[in-house]
Amino acid sequence: MPVSDAEFIHRENIKHFEKRLETETDPVNRGLLLKLLAEEKAWMLPHAAAVKTA
C-alpha cells in the first residue's frame, strides 16, 4: 500500500527530531524538539490507523 506524501513527510520529521534530540543539550531547544516530535506523533496516530484498516 503506497504511503501518502503527508505521511512520508511526518515520518521523516519524526526521524529528524529524534536524531536532533540525540545531540541537543540546550533545554529550550530540547523542549521545542520534544513538542514538535509529540505533534508529529499525534498526527500519525489516527492516520496510521486509517491506513491499517483500509
Order of alpha helices (4+ residues) and beta strands (2+ residues): alpha-alpha
